[in-house]
Amino acid sequence: MRLLEVKGLSKRFRKNKRTPFEKQSYFQAVQPVDFHIEAGETFGLVGESGSGKSTIANMIAGIISPSGGEVFLDGVEIRDKAKAREIEREIQMVFQDPYNSLNPVKRIGWQIEEPLRVHGIGNRVSRKKEVIKMLELVGMDETYLKRYPHELSGGQRQRIVILIALILRPKLVILDEPVSSLDVSVQAQILNLLRDLQRHFDVAYLFISHDLQVVEYMSDRIGVLKNGKLVELAPTDRLMYQALHPYTQSLLAAMPELDDKTKKIVDNSKYKSICSTQTGFIEASPDHFVFCESR
């Protein structure tokens, strides 16, 4: 069942004028993109810095307004004011730097409980029990309630941020580079924790990263962004071993090999054959889409 559906979502930003007489110009950060996320699945969005990944995440989360297109959650447009409060609970976000996501002068217990207070859920006693229960899910206990963010490690802070995102039981969590600021050993712990929590809460993830190996490990399907344009979308295994778009192939070729297995990279001949007579976002095979450039 489709949980989230993105239709023609785009964003352009106004450029600053160098002189009062200069004509106003715009920068197209995100070209119209279309994709969907199934309930309970992880959809990965990968691309180099500046490709538009975070801009798409912020539009879906309602942090910035799109220039065009629509986003539907369970068939309801996310900008529907009548459903705004409900949608606010259903979509949560985890950012790259956990320290910047937390209030440095508030105790951890207060911050985990805050979403429950804001939405008027439970009473003081029941909220505290829920917070302790959430902490236990990530291997922490109630002694952390009275600690401050600076007293925790980077991995512990990210665990707290993830708990804050999940405590309202959302249907979708947007993970924007959630492990890129952590040590490699801690990254693996957080990724495994995210998978465990996904099964526990039956939540869908939009997982955003520039690291294709991390996205491969986490995702059921992957979309590849280049310069604000979705150039390929496919189930993870198919994208990793049968990539069609030259840009996707270049990302795969840049991946460091950790074992003797060599990933199969198809050459550009198949892409040229598919795109020789058509342009736009083409379904090259079932559930495998590739963008054919206009000539």
DRENGUMAR-129298 format. One record per residue: x, y, z of N, C-alpha, C in turn. Coordinates in steps of 0.001 Angstrom, whole numbers, padded with zeros to 6 digits, always signed. Layout:
N
XYZXYZXYZ/...
END
This chain:
295
+000831-001187+000000+000000+000000+000000+000875+001250+000000/+000545+002207-000860+001347+003421-000950+001067+004334+000238/+002122+004630+000985+001988+005536+002127+002193+006983+001693/+003296+007230+000993+003635+008585+000541+003725+008593-000976/+003153+009599-001595+003233+009738-003046+003654+011158-003387/+004746+011267-004122+005290+012559-004544+005028+012727-006031/+004358+013811-006397+003981+014049-007788+004486+015407-008259/+005428+015392-009184+005919+016621-009805+006488+017631-008832/+007067+017161-007742+007591+018068-006706+008826+018810-007213/+008824+020132-007087+009951+020935-007569+010178+022124-006639/+011385+022691-006726+011719+023861-005921+012720+024729-006654/+012406+026029-006712+013364+026980-007244+013546+028093-006218/+014779+028600-006149+015112+029661-005210+015464+030928-005983/+015057+032041-005435+015351+033320-006060+016793+033708-005780/+017521+034096-006807+018899+034538-006655+018936+036005-006224/+019951+036351-005467+020118+037737-005058+020586+038589-006242/+020020+039767-006365+020433+040685-007429+021745+041372-007043/+022627+041489-008034+023890+042198-007774+023718+043703-007888/+022733+044126-008668+022408+045554-008796+020887+045700-008807/+020349+046880-008447+018894+047089-008461+018281+046981-009863/+019119+047100-010884+018617+047100-012261+018662+045724-012911/+019266+044767-012228+019396+043421-012777+018044+042711-012759/+017760+041994-013815+016514+041235-013904+016534+040074-012914/+015401+039853-012250+015328+038776-011265+015511+037410-011936/+016374+036583-011331+016615+035244-011864+016435+034220-010748/+016319+032944-011154+016024+031883-010201+016961+030696-010422/+017152+029936-009343+017944+028705-009411+017017+027522-009159/+016979+026590-010109+016110+025416-009993+016843+024342-009192/+016541+024256-007898+017227+023304-007019+016728+021879-007214/+015426+021747-007468+014829+020419-007685+013920+020477-008900/+014234+019654-009914+013360+019499-011068+012144+018681-010641/+011031+018731-011376+009870+017922-010984+010231+016440-010826/+009991+015913-009638+010309+014506-009345+009043+013762-008925/+009010+012475-009257+007885+011606-008898+008444+010319-008291/+007925+009954-007128+008238+008652-006542+007218+008376-005441/+007225+007173-004934+006329+006828-003838+007069+005959-002839/+006509+005872-001640+007067+005035-000579+005951+004158-000042/+006211+002865-000016+005224+001918+000506+005247+001924+002032/+004147+001556+002638+004084+001453+004092+005110+000432+004586/+005920+000829+005552+006888-000081+006160+008184-000289+005403/+008352+000317+004231+009582+000114+003459+010573+001253+003687/+011796+001047+003228+012817+002094+003245+013130+002478+001814/+012901+003736+001500+013223+004262+000178+014474+005115+000318/+015531+004747-000400+016786+005480-000328+016880+006538-001419/+017417+007682-001044+017632+008769-001994+019108+009128-001923/+019807+008941-003047+021256+009111-003047+021675+010088-004135/+022784+010764-003900+023310+011727-004861+024400+012536-004194/+025217+013196-004997+026302+013989-004436+025759+015233-003742/+026632+015933-003010+026226+017150-002320+025709+018177-003319/+024595+018813-002975+024003+019808-003860+023049+019250-004889/+022761+017941-004799+021879+017322-005799+020398+017554-005509/+020078+018058-004319+018681+018350-003993+018044+017394-003012/+018821+016498-002414+018268+015493-001500+017588+016139-000287/+018319+017009+000384+017777+017630+001591+016629+018581+001274/+016672+019207+000113+015572+020097-000282+014288+019301-000431/+014366+018123-001041+013196+017258-001171+012699+016836+000211/+013633+016457+001092+013256+016052+002449+012535+017178+003182/+013058+018391+003059+012463+019529+003763+011084+019880+003213/+010878+019677+001915+009546+019927+001344+008539+018891+001841/+008955+017624+001906+008054+016582+002385+007722+016798+003864/+008714+017245+004627+008504+017477+006056+007745+018768+006341/+007563+019599+005313+006843+020850+005499+007687+021985+006026/+009011+021811+006013+009913+022864+006493+010005+024005+005493/+010021+023664+004198+009978+024674+003145+008836+024336+002191/+008326+025350+001527+007208+025140+000597+007722+024826-000800/+007112+023890-001494+007533+023583-002864+007096+024669-003830/+007815+024774-004930+007416+025702-005997+006345+025085-006879/+006300+023774-006903+005308+023069-007699+005177+021635-007244/+004095+020981-007664+003897+019579-007331+003116+019373-006050/+002893+018108-005742+002089+017740-004576+002725+016550-003858/+002450+016452-002556+002889+015319-001745+001676+014803-000977/+001391+013512-001119+000234+012917-000460+000692+011889+000577/+000113+011958+001741+000330+010961+002789-001003+010260+003042/-001041+008969+002752-002296+008221+002855-003419+008894+002070/-003069+009430+000901-004064+010033+000035-004450+011458+000385/-003861+012028+001448-004166+013399+001857-002979+014301+001536/-003236+015396+000842-002171+016342+000512-001629+016954+001807/-000303+016958+001965+000284+017349+003243+000054+018823+003579/-000339+019635+002580-000613+021046+002860-002089+021301+003147/-002855+020223+003305-004263+020348+003659-004364+020871+005095/-004787+022112+005245-004802+022756+006561-005724+022040+007539/-006778+021435+007047-007711+020722+007925-007063+019497+008575/-006028+018940+007904-005348+017745+008412-003933+018052+008904/-003579+019322+009016-002200+019722+009302-001664+019123+010593/-002460+019174+011667-002008+018660+012965-001768+017159+012916/-002647+016450+012239-002510+015000+012121-001280+014632+011297/-001081+015324+010177+000062+015041+009312+001371+015382+010022/+001352+016418+010848+002535+016811+011608+003024+015676+012497/+002093+014894+013024+002462+013747+013859+002963+012583+013027/+002434+012445+011810+002705+011255+011001+004045+011300+010271/+004616+012496+010085+005918+012632+009415+006902+013277+010372/+007964+012567+010703+009003+013086+011592+010345+013042+010868/+011322+013769+011413+012602+013906+010707+013776+013780+011674/+014837+013118+011205+016095+013001+011940+017180+013647+011092/+017891+014612+011677+018891+015362+010926+020291+014780+011116/+021228+015339+010370+022593+014827+010328+023318+014965+011659/+023286+016144+012270+024053+016406+013486+023142+016327+014703/+023262+015284+015524+022364+015146+016674+022544+016244+017714/+023759+016777+017828+023996+017810+018845+023204+019071+018521/+023163+019428+017237+022400+020614+016842+020893+020379+016904/+020476+019116+016949+019047+018805+017014+018504+018871+018436/+019403+018882+019408+018989+018860+020810+019208+020222+021462/+018373+020536+022441+018508+021772+023208+019590+021574+024259/+020683+022328+024200+021809+022083+025113+021511+022388+026581/+020446+023131+026882+020167+023516+028271+018986+022739+028867/+018444+021786+028116+017344+020970+028615+017809+019528+028819/+017300+018906+029874+017657+017519+030158+017052+016578+029105/+017693+015421+028964+017289+014452+027946+015840+014001+028149/+015456+013721+029385+014085+013272+029647+013050+014285+029200/+013326+015559+029457+012405+016633+029063+012259+016678+027551/+013370+016471+026830+013339+016586+025367+012645+015400+024712/+012821+014204+025250+012125+013046+024676+010624+013168+024910/+010244+013706+026070+008837+013834+026433+008129+014978+025701/+008892+015949+025205+008304+017166+024646+007246+016912+023564/+007486+016020+022568+006443+015796+021556+005115+015334+022153/+005173+014531+023219+003951+014069+023871+003224+015236+024542/+003991+016132+025167+003373+017302+025800+002733+018218+024769/+003452+018462+023671+002964+019377+022638+001644+018879+022053/+001528+017565+021883+000321+016999+021275-000708+016559+022319/-000454+016890+023573-001433+016612+024624-001695+015146+024861/-000661+014327+024769-000807+012884+024924-000450+012482+026355/-001382+011798+027037-001130+011280+028373-000998+012343+029443/-000620+011870+030648-000345+012773+031760+001115+012653+032162/+001485+013365+033186+002894+013415+033583+003468+012021+033878/+002699+011212+034595+003173+009875+034985+003271+008954+033763/+002221+008926+032944+002221+008033+031778+003291+008438+030759/+003522+009741+030633+004560+010195+029692+005949+009757+030153/+006197+009839+031447+007510+009410+031963+007710+007913+031731/+006666+007123+031958+006764+005681+031708+007070+005397+030242/+006434+006162+029354+006661+005978+027915+008093+006343+027544/+008616+007411+028123+009994+007835+027840+010983+006765+028287/+010777+006210+029491+011670+005167+030001+011597+003921+029109/+010382+003589+028675+010198+002445+027773+010962+002655+026472/+010913+003872+025930+011628+004177+024695+013135+004078+024889/+013623+004575+026020+015058+004501+026303+015534+003053+026365/+014736+002202+026956+015116+000791+027075+015207+000115+025709/+014435+000601+024750+014483+000023+023397+015841+000219+022737/+016571+001270+023144+017874+001545+022532+019026+001271+023492/+018760+000456+024533+019816+000049+025446+020219+001094+026465/+019324+002025+026759+019599+003052+027767+018575+002905+028894/+018823+003576+030031+017898+003453+031156+017513+004825+031687/+016740+004843+032779+016192+006103+033278+017237+007020+033888/+018469+006540+034090+019517+007437+034591+019850+008528+033573/+019488+008272+032293+019766+009257+031245+018756+010408+031254/+017653+010266+031980+016620+011292+031985+017137+012649+032448/+018053+012638+033397+018524+013889+033995+019847+014384+033394/+020303+013710+032359+021548+014137+031719+021281+015213+030678/+022357+015939+030345+022305+016962+029307+022998+016435+028054/+022668+016987+026872+023267+016478+025628+024795+016424+025635/+025454+017401+026267+026924+017416+026237+027537+016277+027054/+026718+015609+027880+027212+014492+028679+027148+013163+027932/+026614+013182+026724+026453+011964+025946+027436+011913+024789/+027705+010705+024299+028532+010531+023103+027700+010848+021870/+028358+010944+020720+027647+011217+019475+026612+010152+019162/+026963+008889+019377+026033+007796+019114+024835+007829+020055/+025081+008157+021337+023988+008250+022297+023050+009404+021957/+023627+010529+021523+022786+011665+021138+021913+011325+019941/+022481+010599+018976+021670+010229+017814+020564+009258+018204/+020817+008382+019156+019767+007494+019654+018614+008305+020250/+018961+009336+021000+017938+010187+021617+017115+010897+020541/+017786+011415+019519+017076+012113+018436+016129+011158+017715/+016573+009932+017511+015717+008925+016858+014495+008625+017725/+014692+008525+019042+013569+008277+019949+012562+009425+019917/+013060+010656+019862+012172+011817+019794+011309+011753+018528/+011923+011295+017431+011182+011185+016162+010142+010077+016212/+010408+009015+016971+009533+007842+016965+008483+007831+018067/+008615+008674+019067+007749+008566+020242+006284+008844+019922/+006017+009586+018845+004637+009853+018435+004065+008755+017537/+004870+007712+017289+004471+006602+016415+004107+007102+015014/+005022+007807+014345+004725+008308+012998+004662+007170+011987/+004107+007461+010819+004076+006490+009737+005324+006586+008860/+005941+007782+008845+007124+008009+008011+008154+008807+008788/+009402+008333+008761+010518+009090+009339+011509+009402+008226/+011842+010670+008092+012827+011110+007103+014191+011158+007787/+015121+010383+007280+016464+010298+007857+017433+010987+006910/+017839+012208+007249+018695+013016+006383+020147+012904+006826/+020914+012041+006162+022314+011780+006502+022451+011455+007998/+021718+010465+008526+021664+010261+009972+022941+009712+010607/+023874+009187+009797+025087+008603+010386+026368+009238+009868/+026268+010223+008994+027475+010758+008355+028379+011514+009323/+027851+011976+010458+028680+012711+011420+029250+011802+012512/+029012+010481+012399+029428+009541+013429+030640+008728+012981/+031369+008180+013957+032471+007274+013651+031944+006034+012934/+032805+005397+012156+032378+004249+011340+031801+003136+012206/+032436+002836+013338+031949+001753+014203+030582+002093+014781/+030362+003363+015105+029078+003801+015654+028021+003823+014550/+028430+004141+013331+027497+004146+012200+026792+002800+012077/+027579+001718+012152+027001+000379+012012+025977+000103+013105/+026269+000533+014329+025339+000334+015442+024027+001077+015206/+024132+002323+014745+022932+003132+014523+022102+002575+013369/+022766+002129+012300+022042+001563+011168+021281+000301+011573/+021930-000559+012355+021254-001772+012825+020104-001427+013774/+020316-000401+014600+019255+000043+015489+018052+000551+014693/+018304+001313+013657+017223+001838+012819+016409+000706+012197/+017084-000334+011767+016368-001476+011179+015521-002190+012233/+016074-002345+013433+015321-002988+014513+014085-002157+014887/+014271-000847+014998+013160+000032+015370+012102+000080+014266/+012540-000032+013014+011580-000045+011905+010649-001246+012014/+011228-002396+012331+010400-003602+012496+009482-003469+013720/+010006-002896+014778+009236-002772+016021+008039-001845+015856/+008238-000717+015184+007184+000292+015057+006450+000222+013713/+006907-000648+012812+006300-000769+011485+006217+000600+010804/+007352+001277+010745+007422+002633+010200+008174+002613+008873/+007834+003528+007990+008548+003661+006715+009646+004705+006877/+010744+004521+006137+011859+005476+006155+012075+006063+004759/+012348+007357+004736+012978+007983+003572+014412+008218+003989/+015336+007407+003463+016730+007420+003906+017581+008171+002888/+018166+009280+003328+018919+010158+002437+020401+010104+002778/+021234+009908+001763+022674+009851+001998+023431+010051+000687/+024690+010468+000808+025571+010515-000360+026375+009224-000457/+026273+008364+000572+027034+007120+000648+026184+005974+000101/+026523+005502-001072+025730+004471-001732+025781+003139-000989/+026890+002850-000301+026978+001597+000454+026001+001581+001626/+025895+002717+002307+024960+002822+003420+023528+002713+002919/+023232+003385+001820+021887+003339+001246+021552+001918+000790/+022514+001238+000202+022292-000156-000228+021919-001038+000965/+022615-000870+002077+022370-001691+003263+020974-001458+003840/+020496-000218+003757+019251+000148+004422+018003+000024+003554/+018138+000158+002243+016977+000453+001400+016385-000750+000673/+015066-000683+000461+014371-001640-000391+014397-001181-001846/+014247+000133-002050+014360+000745-003378+015206+002009-003249/+015827+002394-004384+016742+003550-004374+016423+004465-005545/+016397+005754-005261+016315+006773-006293+017623+007542-006351/+018100+007835-007540+019377+008532-007724+019108+009944-008239/+019646+010925-007536+019465+012329-007899+020747+012902-008487/+020573+013687-009553+021690+014419-010139+021199+015810-010506/+021828+016824-009908+021469+018222-010195+019969+018476-010064/+019381+017929-008992+017970+018145-008735+017026+017318-009574/+017553+016383-010345+016725+015576-011248+016874+014101-010869/+015744+013394-010808+015777+011958-010542+016145+011238-011832/+017328+010604-011844+017810+010001-013090+017626+008492-013144/+017414+007858-011997+017179+006414-012002+016482+006018-010709/+015617+005016-010814+014873+004516-009654+014625+003034-009871/+015002+002217-008876+014855+000768-009042+014959+000083-007688/+014490-001181-007597+014772-001963-006396+016277-002035-006164/+016683-002141-004912+018102-002011-004550+019008-002958-005315/+018697-004235-005327+019569-005210-005996+019723-004903-007482/+018633-004516-008108+018684-004240-009546+019522-002992-009833/+019375-001977-008976+020137-000756-009198+021628-000998-008981/+021960-001799-007985+023374-002035-007659+024075-002894-008697/+023341-003789-009355+023976-004726-010276+023588-004538-011742/+022533-003765-011993+022100-003559-013373+021793-002080-013624/+022616-001215-013094+022398+000227-013261+022426+000593-014740/+021561+001511-015136+021463+001911-016543+022033+003306-016811/+021717+004256-015944+022125+005637-016222+023634+005806-015991/+024320+006525-016889+025774+006725-016741+026168+007335-015396/+025325+008215-014852+025653+008831-013565+025602+007803-012438/+024598+006934-012461+024521+005874-011450+025730+004959-011557/+026120+004641-012769+027290+003787-012974+028559+004438-012429/+028661+005742-012587+029852+006431-012072+029879+006410-010546/+028703+006515-009905+028640+006412-008445+029051+005016-007984/+028576+004004-008696+028928+002627-008343+030420+002369-008532/+030971+002909-009597+032397+002709-009873+033267+003363-008810/+032750+004401-008170+033527+005123-007150+033464+004456-005781/+032601+003456-005637+032476+002775-004340+033720+001946-004049/+034300+002059-002836+035448+001215-002481+035014-000233-002316/+035849-001152-002778+035531-002572-002669+036117-003115-001368/+035273-003771-000551+035731-004318+000722+036010-005816+000640/+035713-006419-000479+035992-007841-000664+036379-008080-002121/+036506-009321-002482+036942-009664-003831+035817-009641-004859/+034576-009469-004399+033447-009467-005322+033426-008157-006119/+033279-008275-007387+033204-007097-008249+031764-006887-008682/+031238-005723-008390+029859-005444-008759+029725-005365-010284/+028658-005893-010751+028419-005895-012191+027912-004524-012624/+028654-003860-013465+028267-002545-013981+028004-002693-015478/+026754-002545-015878+026459-002642-017308+027010-001427-018026/+027417-001594-019270+027965-000451-020004+026830+000418-020544/+027203+001537-021162+026213+002526-021597+025433+002118-022838/+025772+000997-023432+025099+000614-024669+023614+000352-024446/+023258-000251-023309+021849-000522-023032+021093+000781-022802/+021734+001716-022095+021108+003019-021864+020879+003737-023196/+021873+003711-024060+021737+004369-025360+020648+003716-026201/+020543+002394-026107+019519+001687-026861+018112+002061-026376/+017945+002134-025064+016637+002482-024488+016249+003913-024836/+017229+004795-024794+016948+006224-024956+017133+006738-026380/+017342+005843-027321+017585+006285-028695+016340+006890-029339/+015166+006448-028904+013936+006911-029568+012941+007568-028608/+013351+007757-027336+012416+008338-026373+013160+009176-025347/+012437+010088-024717+013011+010952-023684+012091+010970-022468/+012614+011477-021357+011840+011549-020126+012121+010368-019213/+011301+010200-018180+011492+009140-017195+010808+007874-017709/+011622+006912-018170+011136+005733-018879+011221+004498-017990/+010189+003658-018028+010247+002379-017323+010932+001362-018239/+012237+001171-017991+013040+000302-018837+012691-001168-018639/+012321-001531-017413+011855-002869-017076+010941-002703-015860/+010187-003730-015479+009253-003557-014365+009910-002960-013121/+009386-001807-012664+009851-001097-011464+011245-000505-011602/+011804-000497-012804+013134+000092-013022+012985+001248-014010/+013165+002470-013488+012976+003676-014281+014306+004381-014504/+014463+004966-015680+015679+005705-015991+015304+006963-016776/+016039+008031-016535+015761+009289-017218+016570+009371-018500/+015869+009532-019605+016515+009681-020912+016588+011170-021258/+017786+011662-021485+017994+013070-021803+017458+013366-023185/+016911+014575-023350+016488+015006-024670+017715+015349-025487/+017637+015099-026797+018778+015324-027672+018567+016575-028508/
END
